[in-house]
Amino acid sequence: MRTAATIMIAATIMLAACDNTPDATKGEIAATDAMSKDEVKAAVDKVKLKPGQWEGRFTVQDIDLSNMPGAPAGMEEQMKRMMSHASVTYCVTPEEAANPGADMFSGQDNKNCKFADFAATGGTVKGRVSCKGDGGSVMNAAMSGSYAPDSYTMDMDMKMEGGPQAMAMKARSEGKWIGAECTAEQ
């Protein structure tokens, strides 16, 4: 799968719960609450997509750099514009459509990341991830959204704390199937 597809589908399918606002302020995931790689994959394997041409969009809704020392004025708006994509088209192969979680969680091999609350049922998907970074920083993310074979929407709430990169961001990823034949790959 191409980078655009990986980002959009991974961000979307990875997590979320209908009627639950994602909240990364829950903090770091305790080892006792963490899910294994197989448990997360089993939850996400329930998601099935249509193969073919897809169109996706990633929008940064809010970004807060107030806790980042030295961040220049106007940087938040500039980052929103740079990180948001009007639309991107990509191809999803039959293999990827049948098992969208197969390659999505390779980051789970990172011993510094923990996953919790992953579930995909009844057209909704949810979950949380917490990763420790260099320099003592911790990134917590919560996602909630919906999926169907021909569409997805995912809201994400991400916070990074405990280091020089302190920031918070809320974003939305959405996509729709636009045809059985792939005409462009990005």
GROMACS elastic network, one bead per residue, 0.5 to 0.9 nm:
[ bonds ]
;  ai    aj funct       b0    kb
    1     4     6  0.82428   500
    1     5     6  0.61475   500
    1     6     6  0.61521   500
    1    90     6  0.83410   500
    1    91     6  0.74022   500
    1    92     6  0.67298   500
    1    93     6  0.77347   500
    1    96     6  0.75024   500
    1   103     6  0.89253   500
    1   185     6  0.89833   500
    2     5     6  0.53571   500
    2     6     6  0.61013   500
    2     7     6  0.86817   500
    2    90     6  0.71780   500
    2    91     6  0.78487   500
    2    92     6  0.87863   500
    2   185     6  0.71705   500
    2   186     6  0.59878   500
    3     6     6  0.50351   500
    3     7     6  0.61005   500
    3     8     6  0.85536   500
    3   186     6  0.72530   500
    4     7     6  0.52674   500
    4     8     6  0.61421   500
    4     9     6  0.83807   500
    4    56     6  0.82587   500
    4    88     6  0.70610   500
    4    89     6  0.80322   500
    4    90     6  0.70045   500
    4   186     6  0.65467   500
    5     8     6  0.52335   500
    5     9     6  0.57192   500
    5    10     6  0.78410   500
    5    54     6  0.84396   500
    5    55     6  0.89821   500
    5    56     6  0.78277   500
    5    88     6  0.84460   500
    5    89     6  0.80752   500
    5    90     6  0.59120   500
    5    91     6  0.75012   500
    5    92     6  0.76692   500
    5   186     6  0.80158   500
    6     9     6  0.54005   500
    6    10     6  0.54623   500
    6    11     6  0.79581   500
    6   103     6  0.87719   500
    6   104     6  0.72178   500
    7    10     6  0.53195   500
    7    11     6  0.58209   500
    7    12     6  0.82563   500
    7    58     6  0.88795   500
    7   173     6  0.89258   500
    8    11     6  0.53175   500
    8    12     6  0.59705   500
    8    13     6  0.84083   500
    8    56     6  0.66577   500
    8    57     6  0.74302   500
    8    58     6  0.69461   500
    8   173     6  0.60359   500
    8   174     6  0.72305   500
    8   175     6  0.75904   500
    9    13     6  0.56708   500
    9    14     6  0.77626   500
    9    56     6  0.85886   500
    9   100     6  0.78960   500
    9   104     6  0.84365   500
    9   152     6  0.81386   500
    9   173     6  0.81657   500
    9   174     6  0.84251   500
    9   175     6  0.80472   500
   10    13     6  0.54172   500
   10    14     6  0.53947   500
   10    15     6  0.85984   500
   10   100     6  0.82301   500
   10   101     6  0.78477   500
   10   104     6  0.58046   500
   10   105     6  0.82530   500
   11    14     6  0.55694   500
   11    15     6  0.72682   500
   11   143     6  0.79805   500
   11   154     6  0.69797   500
   11   155     6  0.86606   500
   11   156     6  0.78656   500
   11   172     6  0.88033   500
   11   173     6  0.68855   500
   12    15     6  0.64864   500
   12    16     6  0.81467   500
   12   125     6  0.83534   500
   12   143     6  0.78615   500
   12   144     6  0.80834   500
   12   145     6  0.69395   500
   12   146     6  0.81594   500
   12   147     6  0.82340   500
   12   152     6  0.66354   500
   12   153     6  0.61295   500
   12   155     6  0.76133   500
   12   156     6  0.84706   500
   12   172     6  0.82931   500
   12   173     6  0.59776   500
   12   174     6  0.70557   500
   12   175     6  0.86634   500
   13    16     6  0.79635   500
   13    44     6  0.72311   500
   13    47     6  0.76257   500
   13   100     6  0.81361   500
   13   101     6  0.80364   500
   13   120     6  0.83794   500
   13   124     6  0.89455   500
   13   125     6  0.64497   500
   13   126     6  0.80633   500
   13   144     6  0.88582   500
   13   145     6  0.77685   500
   13   146     6  0.80579   500
   13   147     6  0.72725   500
   13   152     6  0.75281   500
   13   153     6  0.83425   500
   13   154     6  0.73007   500
   14    40     6  0.89040   500
   14    44     6  0.69929   500
   14   101     6  0.79587   500
   14   104     6  0.79440   500
   14   105     6  0.84680   500
   14   118     6  0.77318   500
   14   119     6  0.89054   500
   14   120     6  0.88586   500
   14   125     6  0.70768   500
   14   126     6  0.68769   500
   14   127     6  0.67980   500
   14   128     6  0.87191   500
   14   143     6  0.74720   500
   14   144     6  0.86286   500
   14   154     6  0.86893   500
   15    44     6  0.86238   500
   15   117     6  0.85612   500
   15   118     6  0.63347   500
   15   119     6  0.73619   500
   15   120     6  0.79187   500
   15   124     6  0.85194   500
   15   125     6  0.50155   500
   15   128     6  0.68253   500
   15   142     6  0.71399   500
   15   144     6  0.52843   500
   15   145     6  0.68084   500
   15   154     6  0.74419   500
   15   155     6  0.86498   500
   15   156     6  0.83556   500
   16    20     6  0.76346   500
   16    21     6  0.83761   500
   16    22     6  0.69492   500
   16   117     6  0.89524   500
   16   118     6  0.77932   500
   16   119     6  0.77542   500
   16   120     6  0.81388   500
   16   124     6  0.66235   500
   16   127     6  0.53782   500
   16   128     6  0.81670   500
   16   142     6  0.71975   500
   16   146     6  0.73656   500
   16   154     6  0.68491   500
   16   155     6  0.73480   500
   16   156     6  0.81264   500
   17    20     6  0.52957   500
   17    21     6  0.76158   500
   17    22     6  0.78310   500
   17   119     6  0.80077   500
   17   120     6  0.82601   500
   17   124     6  0.55039   500
   17   125     6  0.52712   500
   17   127     6  0.77310   500
   17   143     6  0.74931   500
   17   145     6  0.56187   500
   17   146     6  0.74419   500
   18    21     6  0.79263   500
   18   123     6  0.84882   500
   18   124     6  0.56856   500
   18   125     6  0.75322   500
   18   126     6  0.80715   500
   18   144     6  0.64599   500
   18   145     6  0.59491   500
   18   146     6  0.67237   500
   19   144     6  0.85001   500
   19   145     6  0.88943   500
   20    23     6  0.86541   500
   20   126     6  0.88423   500
   20   144     6  0.68910   500
   20   145     6  0.88849   500
   21   142     6  0.88295   500
   21   143     6  0.82029   500
   21   144     6  0.68620   500
   21   155     6  0.81929   500
   21   157     6  0.88993   500
   22   126     6  0.84896   500
   22   127     6  0.87707   500
   22   128     6  0.87356   500
   22   141     6  0.82717   500
   22   142     6  0.50847   500
   22   143     6  0.52179   500
   22   144     6  0.56662   500
   22   155     6  0.69783   500
   22   156     6  0.63477   500
   22   157     6  0.58734   500
   23    26     6  0.64244   500
   23   128     6  0.88911   500
   23   141     6  0.75318   500
   23   142     6  0.55345   500
   23   143     6  0.77664   500
   23   156     6  0.82787   500
   23   157     6  0.59245   500
   23   158     6  0.80896   500
   24    27     6  0.63260   500
   24    28     6  0.88475   500
   24   128     6  0.77563   500
   24   129     6  0.88383   500
   24   139     6  0.88084   500
   24   140     6  0.54526   500
   24   143     6  0.84077   500
   24   156     6  0.85247   500
   24   157     6  0.55336   500
   24   158     6  0.56835   500
   24   159     6  0.61955   500
   25    28     6  0.86513   500
   25   140     6  0.74939   500
   25   141     6  0.83933   500
   25   142     6  0.86156   500
   25   157     6  0.86437   500
   25   158     6  0.85358   500
   25   159     6  0.74145   500
   26    29     6  0.81462   500
   26   140     6  0.80801   500
   26   142     6  0.86794   500
   27   130     6  0.76887   500
   27   138     6  0.88201   500
   27   139     6  0.86883   500
   27   140     6  0.61830   500
   27   141     6  0.86792   500
   27   159     6  0.88771   500
   28   114     6  0.83536   500
   28   129     6  0.81851   500
   28   130     6  0.55140   500
   28   131     6  0.79288   500
   28   132     6  0.88541   500
   28   138     6  0.75327   500
   28   139     6  0.80782   500
   28   140     6  0.63509   500
   29    32     6  0.82421   500
   29    33     6  0.64096   500
   29    34     6  0.64073   500
   29   113     6  0.89688   500
   29   114     6  0.63078   500
   29   115     6  0.71491   500
   29   116     6  0.69461   500
   29   128     6  0.81374   500
   29   129     6  0.73632   500
   29   130     6  0.59856   500
   29   131     6  0.88938   500
   29   140     6  0.83703   500
   30    33     6  0.52571   500
   30    34     6  0.63348   500
   30   114     6  0.80911   500
   30   116     6  0.89576   500
   31    34     6  0.51516   500
   31    35     6  0.85875   500
   31   114     6  0.75264   500
   32    35     6  0.85609   500
   33   114     6  0.87841   500
   33   115     6  0.81981   500
   33   116     6  0.62410   500
   33   117     6  0.82611   500
   34   114     6  0.56561   500
   34   115     6  0.52666   500
   34   116     6  0.50029   500
   34   117     6  0.82049   500
   35    38     6  0.80784   500
   35    39     6  0.59640   500
   35    40     6  0.64663   500
   35   114     6  0.72467   500
   35   115     6  0.54551   500
   35   116     6  0.53459   500
   35   117     6  0.76885   500
   35   118     6  0.80189   500
   36    39     6  0.51590   500
   36    40     6  0.64139   500
   36    41     6  0.86348   500
   36   108     6  0.86175   500
   36   114     6  0.84612   500
   36   115     6  0.75442   500
   36   116     6  0.87603   500
   37    40     6  0.52963   500
   37    41     6  0.61313   500
   37    42     6  0.85959   500
   37   105     6  0.77723   500
   37   108     6  0.62938   500
   37   109     6  0.79246   500
   37   115     6  0.82368   500
   38    41     6  0.50461   500
   38    42     6  0.60065   500
   38    43     6  0.86419   500
   39    42     6  0.51512   500
   39    43     6  0.63831   500
   39    44     6  0.88191   500
   39   118     6  0.82189   500
   40    43     6  0.52231   500
   40    44     6  0.63205   500
   40    45     6  0.85563   500
   40   101     6  0.89081   500
   40   105     6  0.84136   500
   40   115     6  0.76248   500
   40   116     6  0.81194   500
   40   117     6  0.86670   500
   40   118     6  0.59432   500
   40   119     6  0.77584   500
   40   127     6  0.89402   500
   41    44     6  0.51394   500
   41    45     6  0.58347   500
   41    46     6  0.89232   500
   41   101     6  0.61932   500
   41   102     6  0.73531   500
   41   104     6  0.89285   500
   41   105     6  0.76187   500
   41   118     6  0.89588   500
   42    45     6  0.51728   500
   42    46     6  0.71269   500
   42   101     6  0.87045   500
   42   119     6  0.88484   500
   43    46     6  0.60744   500
   43    47     6  0.82483   500
   43   118     6  0.63873   500
   43   119     6  0.51403   500
   43   120     6  0.55997   500
   43   121     6  0.82605   500
   43   125     6  0.87189   500
   44    47     6  0.57403   500
   44    99     6  0.85054   500
   44   100     6  0.77148   500
   44   101     6  0.57293   500
   44   102     6  0.88817   500
   44   118     6  0.77289   500
   44   119     6  0.69213   500
   44   120     6  0.59278   500
   44   125     6  0.79428   500
   45    48     6  0.74580   500
   45    98     6  0.83700   500
   45    99     6  0.59698   500
   45   100     6  0.69681   500
   45   101     6  0.58444   500
   45   102     6  0.78502   500
   45   120     6  0.83222   500
   46    99     6  0.83482   500
   46   120     6  0.64358   500
   46   121     6  0.74825   500
   47    97     6  0.86778   500
   47    98     6  0.81058   500
   47    99     6  0.75044   500
   47   100     6  0.70782   500
   47   101     6  0.80780   500
   47   120     6  0.68915   500
   47   121     6  0.83757   500
   47   123     6  0.83134   500
   47   125     6  0.86440   500
   47   147     6  0.75422   500
   47   148     6  0.78604   500
   47   149     6  0.78308   500
   48    96     6  0.89781   500
   48    97     6  0.59228   500
   48    98     6  0.54906   500
   48    99     6  0.66930   500
   48   100     6  0.70112   500
   48   147     6  0.88053   500
   48   148     6  0.75790   500
   48   149     6  0.57297   500
   49    92     6  0.84442   500
   49    94     6  0.87475   500
   49    96     6  0.81506   500
   49    98     6  0.65351   500
   49    99     6  0.82611   500
   49   100     6  0.74857   500
   49   147     6  0.86265   500
   49   148     6  0.70042   500
   49   150     6  0.62494   500
   49   151     6  0.80244   500
   49   177     6  0.86571   500
   50    53     6  0.88696   500
   50    92     6  0.77812   500
   50    93     6  0.87684   500
   50    94     6  0.76278   500
   50    97     6  0.57246   500
   50    98     6  0.80168   500
   50   148     6  0.89268   500
   50   149     6  0.52593   500
   50   150     6  0.58620   500
   50   151     6  0.89167   500
   50   177     6  0.70482   500
   50   180     6  0.79581   500
   51    54     6  0.84495   500
   51    91     6  0.75734   500
   51    92     6  0.51055   500
   51    93     6  0.53462   500
   51    95     6  0.81249   500
   51    96     6  0.75627   500
   51    97     6  0.52338   500
   51    98     6  0.81129   500
   51   149     6  0.89305   500
   51   150     6  0.89669   500
   51   177     6  0.82063   500
   51   179     6  0.84620   500
   51   180     6  0.64836   500
   51   181     6  0.84961   500
   51   182     6  0.88687   500
   52    90     6  0.83441   500
   52    91     6  0.54929   500
   52    92     6  0.52419   500
   52    93     6  0.63689   500
   52    94     6  0.76156   500
   52    97     6  0.85483   500
   52   177     6  0.72283   500
   52   178     6  0.76942   500
   52   179     6  0.57883   500
   52   181     6  0.53113   500
   52   182     6  0.53297   500
   52   183     6  0.88497   500
   53    89     6  0.69074   500
   53    90     6  0.58533   500
   53    92     6  0.64677   500
   53    93     6  0.89243   500
   53   176     6  0.87991   500
   53   177     6  0.60893   500
   53   178     6  0.55787   500
   53   179     6  0.51296   500
   53   180     6  0.60989   500
   53   181     6  0.60645   500
   53   183     6  0.69402   500
   53   184     6  0.76267   500
   53   185     6  0.85194   500
   54    88     6  0.82287   500
   54    89     6  0.55336   500
   54    90     6  0.53724   500
   54    91     6  0.60537   500
   54    92     6  0.71324   500
   54   150     6  0.85382   500
   54   151     6  0.87930   500
   54   175     6  0.68133   500
   54   176     6  0.56415   500
   54   178     6  0.53757   500
   54   179     6  0.71757   500
   54   182     6  0.83137   500
   55    87     6  0.64706   500
   55    88     6  0.55376   500
   55    90     6  0.64436   500
   55    91     6  0.88054   500
   55   174     6  0.85422   500
   55   175     6  0.54874   500
   55   176     6  0.54745   500
   55   177     6  0.64214   500
   55   178     6  0.66639   500
   56    85     6  0.84659   500
   56    86     6  0.84239   500
   56    87     6  0.54445   500
   56    88     6  0.52038   500
   56    89     6  0.62617   500
   56    90     6  0.79232   500
   56   173     6  0.73271   500
   56   174     6  0.56493   500
   56   176     6  0.64910   500
   56   177     6  0.88070   500
   57    84     6  0.77321   500
   57    85     6  0.56536   500
   57    86     6  0.58964   500
   57    88     6  0.63032   500
   57    89     6  0.89402   500
   57   172     6  0.81290   500
   57   173     6  0.57558   500
   57   174     6  0.53982   500
   57   175     6  0.61869   500
   58    83     6  0.77933   500
   58    84     6  0.54018   500
   58    85     6  0.52966   500
   58    86     6  0.73871   500
   58    87     6  0.75710   500
   58    88     6  0.88184   500
   58   171     6  0.72477   500
   58   172     6  0.58148   500
   58   174     6  0.65771   500
   58   175     6  0.87585   500
   59    80     6  0.77141   500
   59    81     6  0.85828   500
   59    83     6  0.72500   500
   59    85     6  0.63245   500
   59    86     6  0.79144   500
   59   170     6  0.88032   500
   59   171     6  0.55521   500
   59   172     6  0.52476   500
   59   173     6  0.63909   500
   59   174     6  0.86773   500
   60    63     6  0.72164   500
   60    79     6  0.84393   500
   60    80     6  0.53569   500
   60    81     6  0.78207   500
   60    83     6  0.65889   500
   60    84     6  0.55563   500
   60    85     6  0.88814   500
   60   169     6  0.72922   500
   60   170     6  0.61423   500
   60   172     6  0.64765   500
   60   173     6  0.87755   500
   61    80     6  0.72856   500
   61    84     6  0.87281   500
   61   169     6  0.76485   500
   61   170     6  0.55060   500
   61   171     6  0.50562   500
   61   172     6  0.70500   500
   62    76     6  0.82275   500
   62    77     6  0.87393   500
   62    80     6  0.72910   500
   62   168     6  0.81236   500
   62   169     6  0.55883   500
   62   170     6  0.50976   500
   62   171     6  0.68661   500
   63    76     6  0.59206   500
   63    77     6  0.79904   500
   63    79     6  0.79447   500
   63    80     6  0.70367   500
   63   167     6  0.74386   500
   63   168     6  0.57049   500
   63   170     6  0.64141   500
   63   171     6  0.85767   500
   64    67     6  0.76934   500
   64    68     6  0.86880   500
   64    76     6  0.66831   500
   64   166     6  0.89587   500
   64   167     6  0.56591   500
   64   168     6  0.50587   500
   64   169     6  0.62693   500
   65    68     6  0.51993   500
   65    69     6  0.83521   500
   65    71     6  0.67664   500
   65    75     6  0.81168   500
   65    76     6  0.66143   500
   65   165     6  0.87138   500
   65   166     6  0.70680   500
   65   168     6  0.68330   500
   65   169     6  0.87648   500
   66    69     6  0.77022   500
   66    71     6  0.76685   500
   66   166     6  0.83381   500
   66   167     6  0.72775   500
   66   168     6  0.89858   500
   67    71     6  0.86526   500
   67   161     6  0.87058   500
   67   164     6  0.86844   500
   67   165     6  0.83143   500
   67   166     6  0.55959   500
   67   167     6  0.62697   500
   67   168     6  0.89314   500
   68    71     6  0.58583   500
   68   163     6  0.88907   500
   68   164     6  0.64261   500
   68   165     6  0.60501   500
   68   166     6  0.52457   500
   68   167     6  0.64098   500
   69    72     6  0.89282   500
   69   164     6  0.71401   500
   69   165     6  0.84338   500
   69   166     6  0.84811   500
   71    74     6  0.86658   500
   71    75     6  0.67096   500
   71    76     6  0.86355   500
   72    75     6  0.56530   500
   72    76     6  0.86397   500
   73    76     6  0.76858   500
   74    77     6  0.56031   500
   74    78     6  0.63660   500
   74    79     6  0.87709   500
   75    79     6  0.60328   500
   75    80     6  0.85645   500
   76    79     6  0.52007   500
   76    80     6  0.62367   500
   76    81     6  0.88050   500
   77    80     6  0.50379   500
   77    81     6  0.63585   500
   77    82     6  0.86704   500
   78    81     6  0.52773   500
   78    82     6  0.61848   500
   78    83     6  0.86155   500
   79    83     6  0.58724   500
   79    84     6  0.82942   500
   80    83     6  0.54213   500
   80    84     6  0.60005   500
   81    84     6  0.54220   500
   81    85     6  0.80930   500
   82    85     6  0.78521   500
   84    87     6  0.89576   500
   84   171     6  0.87928   500
   85    88     6  0.71027   500
   87   175     6  0.89130   500
   88   186     6  0.77241   500
   89   183     6  0.89151   500
   89   184     6  0.67199   500
   89   185     6  0.68111   500
   89   186     6  0.68207   500
   90   182     6  0.76996   500
   90   183     6  0.84931   500
   90   184     6  0.62359   500
   90   186     6  0.56465   500
   91   181     6  0.84930   500
   91   182     6  0.55801   500
   91   183     6  0.78842   500
   91   184     6  0.69047   500
   91   185     6  0.56247   500
   91   186     6  0.80200   500
   92    95     6  0.80885   500
   92    96     6  0.59693   500
   92    97     6  0.61287   500
   92   182     6  0.80982   500
   93    96     6  0.51497   500
   93    97     6  0.60889   500
   93    98     6  0.86263   500
   93   182     6  0.88742   500
   94    97     6  0.50307   500
   94    98     6  0.61593   500
   94    99     6  0.86881   500
   95    98     6  0.52905   500
   95    99     6  0.63487   500
   95   100     6  0.80586   500
   96    99     6  0.52098   500
   96   100     6  0.50020   500
   96   101     6  0.81159   500
   96   102     6  0.76898   500
   96   103     6  0.86519   500
   97   100     6  0.55435   500
   97   149     6  0.86456   500
   99   102     6  0.56848   500
   99   103     6  0.86863   500
  100   103     6  0.72709   500
  100   104     6  0.70365   500
  101   105     6  0.66931   500
  102   105     6  0.70555   500
  102   106     6  0.83365   500
  103   106     6  0.58881   500
  104   107     6  0.77617   500
  105   108     6  0.53771   500
  105   109     6  0.79903   500
  106   109     6  0.59837   500
  106   110     6  0.80901   500
  107   110     6  0.54459   500
  107   111     6  0.89202   500
  107   113     6  0.78573   500
  108   111     6  0.73074   500
  108   112     6  0.87149   500
  108   113     6  0.65140   500
  108   114     6  0.75529   500
  108   115     6  0.79902   500
  109   112     6  0.86062   500
  109   113     6  0.80511   500
  110   113     6  0.56888   500
  110   114     6  0.85939   500
  110   131     6  0.85503   500
  111   114     6  0.76965   500
  111   131     6  0.86734   500
  112   130     6  0.81650   500
  112   131     6  0.53792   500
  112   132     6  0.52600   500
  112   133     6  0.73859   500
  113   129     6  0.68193   500
  113   130     6  0.54815   500
  113   132     6  0.65030   500
  114   128     6  0.83582   500
  114   129     6  0.56865   500
  114   130     6  0.52849   500
  114   131     6  0.63992   500
  115   118     6  0.74591   500
  115   127     6  0.73871   500
  115   128     6  0.57474   500
  115   130     6  0.65609   500
  115   131     6  0.88620   500
  116   127     6  0.59507   500
  116   128     6  0.52201   500
  116   129     6  0.64370   500
  116   130     6  0.86251   500
  117   126     6  0.68238   500
  117   128     6  0.61084   500
  117   129     6  0.89066   500
  118   125     6  0.73164   500
  118   126     6  0.53456   500
  118   128     6  0.68667   500
  119   124     6  0.79180   500
  119   125     6  0.55124   500
  119   126     6  0.54187   500
  119   127     6  0.65791   500
  120   123     6  0.69759   500
  120   124     6  0.55692   500
  120   126     6  0.65878   500
  120   146     6  0.88493   500
  120   147     6  0.88285   500
  121   124     6  0.54983   500
  121   125     6  0.65056   500
  122   125     6  0.84159   500
  122   146     6  0.87501   500
  122   147     6  0.87949   500
  123   145     6  0.84852   500
  123   146     6  0.53848   500
  123   147     6  0.50866   500
  123   148     6  0.60921   500
  124   144     6  0.75592   500
  124   145     6  0.57240   500
  124   147     6  0.60085   500
  124   148     6  0.87190   500
  125   143     6  0.81696   500
  125   144     6  0.60841   500
  125   145     6  0.56147   500
  125   146     6  0.59411   500
  125   147     6  0.72379   500
  125   154     6  0.84846   500
  126   142     6  0.77554   500
  126   143     6  0.56792   500
  126   145     6  0.66599   500
  126   146     6  0.86996   500
  126   154     6  0.89569   500
  127   141     6  0.85052   500
  127   142     6  0.60265   500
  127   143     6  0.57722   500
  127   144     6  0.70300   500
  128   140     6  0.74264   500
  128   141     6  0.56298   500
  128   143     6  0.64571   500
  129   139     6  0.80424   500
  129   140     6  0.58770   500
  129   141     6  0.53602   500
  129   142     6  0.66463   500
  129   143     6  0.89111   500
  130   138     6  0.69506   500
  130   139     6  0.55959   500
  130   141     6  0.64205   500
  130   142     6  0.88793   500
  131   137     6  0.84660   500
  131   138     6  0.56600   500
  131   139     6  0.52037   500
  131   140     6  0.66082   500
  131   141     6  0.88747   500
  132   135     6  0.88878   500
  132   136     6  0.68596   500
  132   137     6  0.58871   500
  132   139     6  0.64141   500
  132   140     6  0.88697   500
  133   136     6  0.60467   500
  133   137     6  0.50010   500
  133   138     6  0.58069   500
  133   139     6  0.74494   500
  133   163     6  0.87934   500
  134   137     6  0.62738   500
  134   138     6  0.87074   500
  134   163     6  0.84122   500
  135   162     6  0.79744   500
  135   163     6  0.60701   500
  135   164     6  0.81728   500
  136   161     6  0.85065   500
  136   162     6  0.57732   500
  136   163     6  0.59232   500
  137   160     6  0.66840   500
  137   161     6  0.54312   500
  137   164     6  0.78797   500
  137   165     6  0.75352   500
  137   166     6  0.78624   500
  138   159     6  0.81131   500
  138   160     6  0.55742   500
  138   161     6  0.54473   500
  138   162     6  0.62215   500
  138   163     6  0.79862   500
  138   166     6  0.89991   500
  139   158     6  0.70422   500
  139   159     6  0.56280   500
  139   161     6  0.65618   500
  139   162     6  0.89296   500
  140   157     6  0.82789   500
  140   158     6  0.57484   500
  140   159     6  0.53583   500
  140   160     6  0.64438   500
  140   161     6  0.85328   500
  141   156     6  0.69272   500
  141   157     6  0.55836   500
  141   159     6  0.63939   500
  141   160     6  0.87003   500
  142   155     6  0.84104   500
  142   156     6  0.58412   500
  142   157     6  0.53822   500
  142   158     6  0.65822   500
  143   154     6  0.65986   500
  143   155     6  0.55695   500
  143   157     6  0.63993   500
  143   158     6  0.86051   500
  144   153     6  0.84069   500
  144   154     6  0.56246   500
  144   155     6  0.53927   500
  144   156     6  0.66795   500
  145   152     6  0.73827   500
  145   153     6  0.53004   500
  145   155     6  0.59456   500
  145   156     6  0.86515   500
  146   151     6  0.82803   500
  146   152     6  0.56045   500
  146   153     6  0.53717   500
  146   154     6  0.65522   500
  147   150     6  0.78872   500
  147   151     6  0.57992   500
  147   153     6  0.65064   500
  147   154     6  0.84666   500
  148   151     6  0.51639   500
  148   152     6  0.62075   500
  149   152     6  0.81953   500
  149   177     6  0.81393   500
  150   175     6  0.82442   500
  150   176     6  0.56246   500
  150   178     6  0.81611   500
  151   174     6  0.74675   500
  151   175     6  0.54550   500
  151   177     6  0.61290   500
  152   173     6  0.79534   500
  152   174     6  0.54105   500
  152   175     6  0.53413   500
  152   176     6  0.66410   500
  153   172     6  0.71726   500
  153   173     6  0.57555   500
  153   175     6  0.66429   500
  154   171     6  0.82951   500
  154   172     6  0.55515   500
  154   173     6  0.51400   500
  154   174     6  0.62468   500
  155   170     6  0.73968   500
  155   171     6  0.59161   500
  155   173     6  0.66087   500
  155   174     6  0.87683   500
  156   169     6  0.80329   500
  156   170     6  0.55829   500
  156   171     6  0.52319   500
  156   172     6  0.61435   500
  156   173     6  0.81385   500
  157   168     6  0.76354   500
  157   169     6  0.60184   500
  157   171     6  0.67291   500
  158   167     6  0.83646   500
  158   168     6  0.56573   500
  158   169     6  0.52308   500
  158   170     6  0.63093   500
  158   171     6  0.84221   500
  159   166     6  0.75901   500
  159   167     6  0.59058   500
  159   169     6  0.64374   500
  159   170     6  0.88052   500
  160   163     6  0.80801   500
  160   165     6  0.67665   500
  160   166     6  0.50373   500
  160   167     6  0.52584   500
  160   168     6  0.62317   500
  160   169     6  0.88811   500
  161   164     6  0.81656   500
  161   165     6  0.70197   500
  161   167     6  0.67545   500
  161   168     6  0.85210   500
  162   165     6  0.78016   500
  162   166     6  0.65382   500
  163   166     6  0.59909   500
  177   180     6  0.82021   500
  178   181     6  0.88684   500
  179   182     6  0.72525   500
  182   185     6  0.74498   500
